[in-house]
């Protein structure tokens, strides 16, 4: 059994939790108990899923306009420690918490995110907007990496008596050992900008279980 989902309109694909395409294949548990010799007592099941990545908006960094340091005695400005950031780039929607809500300049769709620690090659196709202006990259212009995952299970049933059986079962998660990156850093001010900081799935894992049915 399989399912496939594809969104048809632009409005459907610009939501914060939207995948343009999603394909899921279910391998229901098949028991070969009646087929003697080669497949006698064996069973298998699994699920394969593949989906396109989420959309992301890349945000600009607060711009430092000027900075002063008050004298510890008189309180008069003298140095360079009190920052004044541009109000637009500091997020007019949430000015109290300092969250930046202005997109970056340039074509964010040309960014190529890499895992954290990997080297980013070439020149970034985005830049900081001019002071007091909105960026041109727009909302949700960057499409992040997708997800591919395969989970499998195999079992073998041993008949002891007419009413008692012993079963061994092996399960494998992320059988392809495919890296599915997550937690994209979309803040231009961050030293980890344009990187993934974690993964959505674990590395390949296997487990073995046993059961006695009576």
Wavefront OBJ file of the C-alpha trace (Angstrom):
o trace
v 0.000 0.000 0.000
v 1.236 3.516 -0.733
v 0.066 7.123 -0.441
v 1.177 10.203 -2.384
v 0.392 13.833 -1.658
v 1.049 16.820 -3.913
v -0.105 20.380 -3.294
v -1.612 22.177 -6.252
v -1.625 25.908 -5.454
v 1.004 28.402 -4.351
v -1.093 29.270 -1.306
v -0.924 25.642 -0.178
v 2.864 25.410 -0.390
v 3.784 28.627 1.437
v 2.577 27.604 4.873
v 5.170 27.118 7.660
v 4.588 23.339 7.853
v 4.140 22.461 4.190
v 5.800 19.697 2.192
v 5.188 19.981 -1.554
v 5.394 16.243 -2.093
v 5.113 13.271 0.217
v 5.271 9.583 -0.679
v 4.718 6.772 1.817
v 4.897 3.043 1.050
v 3.616 0.585 3.627
v 4.802 -3.008 3.563
v 2.254 -4.799 5.705
v 3.482 -7.748 7.706
v 3.489 -10.810 5.494
v 3.591 -14.213 7.165
v 4.897 -17.118 5.082
v 3.946 -19.735 7.649
v 2.103 -21.883 5.113
v 4.971 -22.009 2.628
v 7.147 -24.846 3.745
v 10.888 -25.246 3.649
v 12.390 -21.982 2.282
v 9.997 -19.424 3.813
v 8.480 -21.474 6.566
v 7.763 -19.261 9.598
v 9.334 -16.110 8.133
v 7.595 -12.698 8.107
v 8.548 -9.149 7.136
v 7.129 -5.639 7.291
v 8.332 -2.104 6.661
v 7.584 1.492 5.808
v 9.338 3.767 3.316
v 8.734 7.528 3.288
v 10.121 10.337 1.151
v 9.093 13.973 1.236
v 10.270 17.333 -0.014
v 11.704 19.866 2.414
v 10.007 22.666 4.311
v 10.079 26.273 3.097
v 12.170 28.755 5.087
v 12.545 32.533 5.307
v 16.055 33.919 5.747
v 16.150 36.895 8.111
v 18.478 39.867 8.192
v 20.727 40.829 11.089
v 20.169 43.881 13.323
v 22.286 46.783 12.088
v 24.382 48.715 14.586
v 23.846 52.410 13.853
v 25.945 53.891 16.635
v 27.256 53.041 20.053
v 28.133 55.057 23.137
v 29.417 54.248 26.609
v 28.240 56.311 29.575
v 30.924 57.526 31.965
v 30.678 55.462 35.187
v 30.912 58.641 37.262
v 29.022 61.322 35.348
v 26.827 59.174 33.113
v 27.864 61.193 30.067
v 28.528 59.326 26.784
v 32.188 58.622 26.256
v 32.869 55.295 24.608
v 31.512 52.428 22.626
v 29.301 49.940 24.503
v 25.623 50.963 24.296
v 24.315 49.737 20.926
v 21.522 51.400 18.972
v 20.116 49.080 16.333
v 17.990 49.971 13.363
v 14.345 49.582 14.475
v 13.107 48.072 11.215
v 15.777 45.367 11.080
v 15.224 44.655 14.754
v 11.658 43.554 14.062
v 8.823 46.056 14.180
v 6.324 43.283 14.956
v 8.161 42.225 18.134
v 10.344 45.169 19.159
v 10.453 44.132 22.819
v 12.153 40.762 22.310
v 14.551 41.862 19.568
v 13.429 39.207 17.079
v 14.358 40.120 13.517
v 11.419 39.817 11.111
v 12.902 41.431 8.009
v 13.982 39.157 5.129
v 17.511 39.289 3.743
v 18.452 40.870 0.411
v 19.075 38.730 -2.652
v 17.810 35.377 -3.918
v 17.498 33.056 -0.913
v 16.456 30.163 -3.151
v 20.064 29.994 -4.406
v 21.428 29.208 -0.948
v 22.838 25.710 -0.463
v 22.640 24.797 3.242
v 25.333 22.488 4.612
v 25.671 20.458 7.834
v 27.190 22.363 10.737
v 30.980 22.182 10.585
v 31.097 21.690 6.810
v 32.803 24.303 4.643
v 30.582 26.638 2.651
v 32.121 27.305 -0.739
v 31.591 30.274 -3.014
v 29.940 33.625 -2.322
v 26.577 33.738 -0.599
v 23.811 35.026 -2.937
v 22.323 37.164 -0.135
v 23.353 40.294 1.721
v 22.201 42.645 4.470
v 19.454 45.111 3.388
v 20.212 48.810 3.320
v 19.585 50.631 6.564
v 15.895 50.999 7.304
v 14.731 48.993 4.300
v 13.084 45.610 3.860
v 15.033 42.831 2.189
v 14.110 41.526 -1.260
v 14.366 37.768 -0.720
v 10.740 37.381 0.325
v 8.977 34.871 2.520
v 9.612 31.109 2.329
v 11.803 31.416 -0.787
v 14.296 28.801 0.367
v 13.311 25.136 0.144
v 15.167 23.010 2.687
v 16.387 19.455 2.230
v 13.816 16.671 2.147
v 13.543 13.480 4.160
v 14.057 9.855 3.115
v 13.559 7.030 5.590
v 13.161 3.247 5.480
v 12.257 1.074 8.475
v 12.262 -2.721 8.147
v 11.403 -5.710 10.313
v 12.017 -9.432 9.818
v 10.767 -12.255 11.983
v 11.104 -16.011 12.252
v 8.576 -18.178 14.123
v 9.598 -21.571 15.457
v 6.809 -23.984 16.249
v 7.392 -25.927 19.454
v 4.004 -27.562 19.940
v 0.550 -27.076 18.458
v -0.143 -24.138 20.794
v 3.335 -22.841 21.614
v 5.740 -20.923 19.372
v 8.999 -19.064 19.822
v 9.704 -15.988 17.685
v 12.859 -14.020 16.874
v 12.382 -10.537 15.410
v 14.935 -8.115 13.990
v 14.061 -4.445 13.409
v 16.081 -1.843 11.535
v 15.398 1.900 11.698
v 16.727 4.216 8.978
v 17.933 1.139 7.134
v 19.456 3.294 4.375
v 21.470 5.246 6.981
v 20.378 8.377 5.124
v 21.232 11.704 6.834
v 18.032 13.763 7.192
v 19.180 17.210 8.261
v 17.086 19.559 10.416
v 17.153 22.774 12.490
v 18.291 25.140 9.743
v 19.900 28.386 10.984
v 18.136 31.155 9.046
v 19.496 34.196 10.941
v 22.085 36.093 8.887
v 23.736 37.351 12.081
v 24.466 33.842 13.373
v 27.996 32.414 12.956
v 26.255 29.164 11.936
v 24.132 30.828 9.256
v 23.000 28.554 6.397
v 23.795 25.335 8.239
v 21.820 22.434 9.690
v 22.568 21.881 13.364
v 20.990 18.447 13.846
v 19.167 15.610 12.086
v 15.475 14.726 11.952
v 16.178 10.990 12.246
v 18.812 8.951 14.036
v 21.565 7.080 12.269
v 20.885 3.481 11.317
v 19.801 1.485 14.364
v 19.067 -2.222 14.787
v 17.445 -4.205 17.558
v 16.709 -7.874 18.161
v 13.844 -9.212 20.231
v 12.484 -12.611 21.179
v 9.058 -13.761 22.273
v 7.344 -16.899 23.499
v 3.686 -17.354 22.539
v 1.435 -19.817 24.292
l 1 2 3 4 5 6 7 8 9 10 11 12 13 14 15 16 17 18 19 20 21 22 23 24 25 26 27 28 29 30 31 32 33 34 35 36 37 38 39 40 41 42 43 44 45 46 47 48 49 50 51 52 53 54 55 56 57 58 59 60 61 62 63 64 65 66 67 68 69 70 71 72 73 74 75 76 77 78 79 80 81 82 83 84 85 86 87 88 89 90 91 92 93 94 95 96 97 98 99 100 101 102 103 104 105 106 107 108 109 110 111 112 113 114 115 116 117 118 119 120 121 122 123 124 125 126 127 128 129 130 131 132 133 134 135 136 137 138 139 140 141 142 143 144 145 146 147 148 149 150 151 152 153 154 155 156 157 158 159 160 161 162 163 164 165 166 167 168 169 170 171 172 173 174 175 176 177 178 179 180 181 182 183 184 185 186 187 188 189 190 191 192 193 194 195 196 197 198 199 200 201 202 203 204 205 206 207 208 209 210 211 212 213 214
